[in-house]
């Protein structure tokens, strides 16, 4: 199996991420999700 990244995507909102998941969950075998926090600002608050 090829471990290279075929296409990098960036989502700036939870809504955009969930929309992508809704459209692609059945056709994608895997996804690498990288979460980061900007100091002084929460990125994706959890729970939704």
C-alpha positions in Angstrom: 0.0 0.0 0.0 1.3 3.5 -0.9 1.7 5.7 2.2 2.1 8.9 0.3 -0.4 11.7 0.7 -2.5 11.9 -2.4 -4.4 15.1 -1.6 -4.2 17.5 1.3 -7.3 19.3 2.5 -7.7 22.0 5.0 -11.0 22.7 6.9 -11.4 25.9 8.8 -14.8 25.0 10.4 -16.4 22.0 11.9 -19.3 22.4 9.4 -16.9 22.2 6.4 -15.3 19.0 7.9 -18.6 17.4 8.6 -19.9 18.3 5.1 -16.8 16.6 3.6 -17.3 13.5 5.7 -21.0 13.3 4.7 -20.0 13.3 1.0 -16.9 11.1 1.2 -17.2 8.7 4.1 -18.3 5.7 1.9 -15.6 6.2 -0.8 -12.5 7.0 1.2 -10.5 4.2 2.9 -8.7 6.4 5.4 -8.0 9.9 6.4 -5.2 11.5 8.4 -6.6 14.2 10.7 -4.2 16.7 12.3 -5.7 18.9 15.0 -3.9 21.9 16.4 -4.7 24.6 18.8 -3.7 28.2 18.3 -2.6 29.7 21.7 -5.4 31.8 23.1 -8.0 30.4 20.8 -9.8 27.1 20.7 -10.0 25.5 17.3 -12.8 22.9 17.4 -14.5 22.9 20.8 -15.5 19.4 22.0 -18.2 18.2 22.4 -20.2 19.6 19.5 
